[in-house]
């Protein structure tokens, strides 16, 4: 019954948007981004239209379109369960492996037909998968970007081969395949990255162009697409042999994503306690082979319980996420940042300055984190209007490897003791570690009551 009611509400929302174009989400994006999005879409529309008017197609071209569209549907249905899970645990930069059929079409078809095949495949995948939750304007832009990628790749093949791709011409054929793969990847990545850069100018390079392994996965899929095109020319039935490695690739990617999800704290996106501990242990164990000392910071939000009690746990979660972002901004990409649970965070700083300066650098990083948290103003929408949460603070304790300890357990103990010293000093301060006396014990109950 609840599902039926949700479906009815969804149809009503769609009907309301259709009847009121002024309320479409596309008009809410920044003007500069909207201009870029519309320009890409208009370019794709005009080039496809012009190509259809000027290019001649044969019955064999129609067969190719039908075969690869059918194969893409079969692929989508077989891999649907895996893709649904991947969409739940990954961000917007998602490689769905459909490039196999897109690139094959770009190699075998003329530019407008290759683009139309891309539009058909991408639209079906969007309607079939979890992407229906995304705004329609994003889907239209994504489809336009893929269509332009297919147009460019197909155009390169025609230019290099002087017509259609032929296996009988190995030199020109190999060059055409290599350039088609490179052009498809470059155009698609460039258009998507450009849109992200315009919408979020402060975003990191990895957020704009995607992680290295995601790009490698996309290029591997594109390469498989070129092999599918060659197989089709040799014998159309050989294309079916693309499915086994493709499905294995789906499973391998899912396993990697699940491993990533298992090591990530869901509220902050940081490493969870177990994953941070494992990676920090590994880093310290190979520390003798690395230049420069390392250090551990323990960061604990002051009186965080008051945030939950005053504003609710949703506001508390928003604060935790904001603190995580602030900490990531104050350390390097190679440093390990994790959430130990509750309102406590940990950082492993790698490759500090040598002995004399390591303590100074550690204190400077800790102070930057403390100051950044103190300056946070976290906003979130509520039924009564926007809510701003400010006046946050954190106490920070630190320890230096190998001076304060030779193993992670000792370093955490020293940093934890320094953290309790910061709490006793009035909170919102930084304290650096000291060597623990043998069998030293900390009155955790007394300190916890002071939080």
C-alpha positions in Angstrom: 0.0 0.0 0.0 2.9 2.4 0.9 4.6 1.7 -2.4 1.3 2.4 -4.3 0.9 5.7 -2.4 4.5 6.7 -3.2 3.9 5.9 -6.9 0.8 8.0 -6.9 2.6 10.9 -5.3 5.4 10.5 -7.8 3.0 10.7 -10.8 1.4 13.8 -9.2 4.8 15.5 -8.9 5.6 14.7 -12.5 2.2 16.0 -13.7 2.7 19.2 -11.6 6.2 19.8 -13.2 4.8 19.1 -16.7 2.0 21.6 -16.2 4.3 24.3 -14.8 7.5 24.6 -16.9 8.7 27.5 -14.8 9.2 25.2 -11.9 11.5 22.8 -13.8 14.7 22.1 -11.8 16.8 23.1 -14.9 16.0 26.8 -14.3 17.5 26.6 -10.8 21.0 25.9 -11.9 23.4 28.9 -12.3 23.1 30.9 -15.5 26.7 30.1 -16.6 26.1 26.4 -16.3 22.7 26.5 -17.9 24.3 28.3 -20.9 27.0 25.6 -21.3 24.4 22.8 -20.9 22.1 24.2 -23.5 25.0 24.9 -25.9 26.1 21.2 -25.7 22.6 20.0 -26.3 21.9 22.4 -29.2 25.2 21.4 -30.8 24.4 17.7 -30.6 20.9 18.3 -32.0 22.1 20.4 -34.9 24.9 18.0 -35.8 22.7 14.9 -35.7 20.0 16.7 -37.8 22.5 17.9 -40.4 24.1 14.5 -40.6 20.8 12.8 -41.2 20.0 15.2 -44.0 23.4 14.8 -45.7 24.5 11.2 -45.0 23.1 8.2 -46.8 22.4 5.0 -44.9 21.9 1.4 -46.1 19.9 -1.5 -45.0 23.0 -3.0 -43.5 23.4 0.1 -41.3 19.9 -0.5 -40.0 20.8 -4.0 -39.1 23.9 -2.8 -37.2 21.8 -0.4 -35.3 19.3 -3.1 -34.4 21.9 -5.6 -33.4 23.8 -3.4 -31.1 20.7 -1.8 -29.6 19.5 -5.3 -28.9 22.8 -6.4 -27.4 22.8 -3.3 -25.2 19.3 -4.2 -23.9 20.3 -7.7 -23.2 23.4 -6.4 -21.4 21.3 -4.0 -19.4 18.9 -6.7 -18.3 21.6 -9.2 -17.4 23.6 -6.7 -15.4 20.6 -4.7 -13.9 20.9 -6.1 -10.4 24.6 -5.4 -10.2 24.2 -1.9 -11.6 21.4 -1.1 -9.2 23.7 -1.9 -6.3 26.5 0.1 -7.8 24.2 3.1 -8.2 23.3 2.9 -4.5 26.9 3.0 -3.3 28.6 5.3 -5.8 28.5 8.9 -6.6 27.4 10.7 -9.8 30.5 9.8 -11.7 29.3 6.4 -12.7 30.8 4.1 -15.4 28.0 1.8 -16.5 30.1 -0.1 -19.1 27.6 0.7 -21.9 30.5 2.3 -23.9 31.1 -1.2 -25.4 28.1 -0.8 -27.6 28.4 2.9 -28.1 32.0 2.7 -29.4 31.2 -0.4 -31.6 28.4 1.6 -33.2 30.7 4.6 -33.7 33.3 2.4 -35.5 30.7 0.7 -37.8 28.2 3.4 -38.5 28.2 6.8 -40.0 28.2 9.7 -37.5 24.5 10.5 -37.3 23.4 6.9 -37.0 26.1 6.3 -34.4 24.8 9.3 -32.4 21.2 8.1 -32.7 22.2 4.7 -31.4 23.8 6.4 -28.5 20.7 8.4 -27.8 18.5 5.2 -27.9 20.9 3.2 -25.6 21.4 6.0 -23.1 17.7 6.8 -22.9 16.8 3.1 -22.3 19.5 2.7 -19.6 18.2 5.8 -17.8 14.6 4.7 -17.9 15.6 1.1 -16.8 18.0 1.9 -14.0 18.2 3.9 -10.8 19.1 7.0 -12.9 15.4 7.9 -13.1 15.8 9.6 -9.8 18.2 12.1 -11.4 16.8 15.4 -12.9 15.8 15.0 -16.5 18.1 17.9 -17.6 21.1 16.0 -16.4 20.1 13.0 -18.4 19.6 15.1 -21.5 23.0 16.7 -21.1 24.6 13.3 -20.5 22.9 11.9 -23.6 24.0 14.9 -25.7 27.6 14.5 -24.5 27.7 10.8 -25.4 26.1 11.6 -28.8 28.8 14.2 -29.5 31.5 11.6 -28.5 30.0 9.1 -30.9 29.8 11.7 -33.7 33.5 12.6 -33.1 34.7 9.0 -32.9 32.7 8.0 -36.0 34.0 11.0 -37.9 37.6 10.1 -37.1 37.1 6.5 -38.3 35.7 7.8 -41.6 38.5 10.3 -42.0 41.3 7.8 -41.4 39.8 4.9 -43.4 38.5 7.1 -46.2 35.0 5.6 -45.8 34.0 2.6 -43.7 36.1 0.6 -41.3 37.6 -2.6 -42.9 39.5 -5.4 -41.3 41.3 -6.0 -44.6 43.2 -2.8 -44.1 45.2 -3.5 -40.8 47.3 -0.4 -40.8 44.5 2.2 -41.3 42.1 0.0 -39.3 44.3 -0.1 -36.3 45.0 3.6 -36.4 41.3 4.3 -36.8 40.4 2.1 -33.8 43.0 3.8 -31.6 42.0 7.3 -32.5 38.3 6.5 -32.2 38.8 5.2 -28.7 40.9 8.2 -27.7 38.5 10.7 -29.2 35.4 9.1 -27.7 37.1 9.1 -24.2 38.4 12.6 -24.5 35.3 14.3 -25.8 33.0 12.6 -23.3 35.3 13.2 -20.3 36.0 16.7 -21.4 32.3 17.7 -21.7 31.3 16.1 -18.4 34.3 17.6 -16.6 33.7 21.0 -18.0 30.1 21.0 -16.7 31.3 19.9 -13.3 34.0 22.6 -13.3 31.5 25.3 -14.2 29.0 24.2 -11.5 31.7 23.8 -8.8 34.7 25.9 -9.5 36.4 24.9 -6.2 36.1 21.2 -6.8 39.2 19.1 -6.8 40.6 17.6 -10.0 39.5 14.1 -8.9 35.9 15.4 -8.4 36.0 16.9 -11.9 37.5 14.2 -14.1 36.9 11.3 -11.8 39.3 8.9 -10.0 42.1 7.3 -11.9 40.6 3.8 -11.6 37.2 5.0 -12.9 38.8 6.5 -15.9 40.9 3.3 -16.5 37.6 1.3 -16.3 36.0 3.5 -18.9 38.9 3.2 -21.2 39.0 -0.5 -20.8 35.3 -0.6 -21.7 35.9 1.5 -24.8 38.7 -0.8 -25.9 36.3 -3.7 -25.5 33.9 -1.8 -27.8 36.5 -1.6 -30.5 37.0 -5.4 -30.3 33.3 -5.9 -30.5 33.3 -3.9 -33.8 36.0 -6.0 -35.3 34.3 -9.2 -34.2 31.1 -8.1 -35.8 32.8 -7.6 -39.2 34.6 -10.9 -39.0 31.4 -12.8 -37.9 28.4 -11.2 -36.2 28.1 -14.2 -33.8 31.5 -13.5 -32.4 30.1 -10.4 -30.7 28.5 -12.7 -28.1 32.0 -13.5 -26.8 32.1 -10.0 -25.5 29.6 -10.8 -22.8 31.6 -13.1 -20.6 34.5 -10.6 -19.9 32.0 -7.8 -19.7 29.9 -9.5 -17.0 33.0 -10.5 -15.1 34.1 -6.8 -15.3 30.8 -5.8 -13.8 31.3 -8.2 -10.9 34.9 -7.1 -10.3 33.9 -3.5 -10.2 31.0 -4.2 -7.8 33.4 -6.0 -5.4 35.7 -3.0 -5.4 32.8 -0.7 -4.7 31.5 -2.9 -1.9 35.0 -2.9 -0.4 35.1 0.9 -0.6 31.7 1.2 1.0 32.7 -1.2 3.8 35.7 1.0 4.6 33.8 4.3 4.5 31.9 6.0 7.3 28.4 6.7 5.8 27.8 10.0 7.6 31.1 11.7 6.7 32.6 9.9 3.8 35.8 9.4 5.8 37.5 6.1 6.5 35.7 4.2 9.3 37.6 3.2 12.4 38.5 -0.3 11.2 39.7 0.9 7.8 41.7 3.8 9.2 43.4 1.6 11.8 44.3 -1.0 9.1 45.7 1.6 6.7 47.5 3.5 9.5 49.1 0.3 10.8 50.3 -0.6 7.3 51.8 2.9 6.8 53.7 2.8 10.1 55.0 -0.7 9.4 56.7 0.5 6.2 57.7 3.8 7.8 61.4 2.9 7.8 61.3 3.0 4.1 59.6 6.4 3.9 61.2 9.8 4.2 60.2 12.0 7.1 58.4 11.2 10.4 54.7 10.6 10.7 52.1 11.8 13.3 48.7 11.1 14.7 46.0 13.6 15.6 42.9 12.9 17.6 40.2 15.5 17.2 37.1 15.6 19.5 34.2 18.0 19.1 33.4 19.9 22.3 29.9 19.5 23.8 28.6 17.9 20.6 25.8 16.3 22.6 24.3 19.8 22.9 24.0 20.1 19.1 21.9 16.8 19.0 19.8 17.8 22.0 19.1 21.3 20.7 18.7 20.8 16.9 18.2 17.0 16.5 20.3 14.2 15.1 19.9 15.2 11.5 21.5 18.6 12.3 24.2 16.7 14.2 24.9 14.5 11.1 25.2 17.6 9.0 27.7 19.1 11.5 29.8 15.9 11.4 29.9 16.0 7.6 30.9 19.6 7.6 33.7 18.9 10.2 34.9 16.0 8.0 35.1 18.4 5.0 37.0 20.9 7.0 39.5 18.4 8.2 40.0 17.1 4.6 40.6 20.7 3.5 43.4 21.2 6.0 45.5 18.1 5.3 47.0 16.6 2.1 45.5 14.0 -0.1 48.1 11.4 1.1 47.1 11.9 4.7 44.6 9.4 6.3 41.5 11.0 7.9 39.0 8.8 9.7 36.1 8.9 12.0 36.6 6.9 15.2 32.9 7.1 16.2 30.6 9.6 17.8 32.3 13.0 17.5 35.9 11.8 17.5 38.1 11.9 14.4 41.7 10.8 13.7 44.3 11.8 11.3 47.6 10.1 10.3 49.9 12.7 8.8 52.5 11.2 6.4 56.0 12.6 5.6 56.4 15.5 8.0 59.6 17.5 8.2 62.6 15.8 9.8 63.0 15.5 13.5 63.5 19.1 14.6 60.6 20.5 12.6 58.2 17.6 12.7 56.7 18.7 16.0 56.3 22.3 14.8 54.5 21.1 11.6 52.3 18.8 13.6 51.2 21.6 15.9 50.6 23.9 12.9 48.3 21.4 11.2 46.5 20.7 14.5 45.9 24.4 15.0 44.6 24.9 11.5 42.1 22.1 12.0 41.0 23.5 15.3 40.7 27.0 13.9 38.8 25.8 10.8 36.2 23.9 12.9 35.8 27.0 15.2 34.9 29.1 12.1 32.3 26.7 10.7 28.8 27.8 10.2 26.7 24.8 9.2 23.4 25.5 7.5 20.5 23.2 6.8 16.9 23.7 5.7 14.1 23.1 8.2 10.3 23.4 8.2 10.7 26.8 10.0 13.3 28.1 7.5 17.1 27.8 7.3 19.0 26.8 10.4 22.5 28.0 11.1 24.7 26.2 13.6 27.8 28.1 14.6 30.0 28.3 17.7 31.5 24.8 17.2 34.8 23.9 18.7 37.2 21.0 19.0 40.0 19.8 21.2 43.0 18.3 19.5 45.7 16.0 20.8 48.8 14.9 18.8 51.7 12.5 18.9 54.8 12.1 16.7 56.2 8.9 15.2 58.7 7.6 16.2 59.5 10.0 19.0 56.2 9.4 20.9 55.8 5.8 20.1 56.9 3.0 17.8 53.5 1.6 17.1 50.0 2.8 16.4 48.6 1.8 19.7 51.2 3.8 21.6 50.7 6.8 19.3 47.0 6.8 19.8 47.4 6.5 23.5 49.8 9.4 23.6 47.5 11.5 21.4 44.5 10.6 23.5 46.3 11.7 26.7 47.1 15.0 25.0 43.5 15.3 24.0 42.3 14.9 27.6 44.8 17.5 28.6 43.2 19.8 26.0 39.8 19.1 27.5 41.0 19.9 31.0 42.7 23.1 29.7 39.2 24.5 28.8 38.5 22.9 25.4 39.0 24.4 21.9 42.8 24.1 22.3 45.6 21.9 21.0 48.0 19.8 23.1 50.9 17.8 21.8 51.8 14.4 23.2 54.4 13.4 25.8 56.0 10.0 26.6 53.6 7.9 28.6 54.9 6.5 31.9 54.8 2.8 32.2 51.3 1.4 33.0 49.9 4.9 32.8 46.2 5.1 33.1 43.8 7.9 32.1 40.6 8.6 34.1 38.3 8.4 31.0 35.2 8.6 33.1 36.2 11.9 34.6 37.2 13.3 31.2 34.1 12.1 29.5 32.0 13.9 32.1 33.8 17.1 31.3 32.9 17.0 27.6 
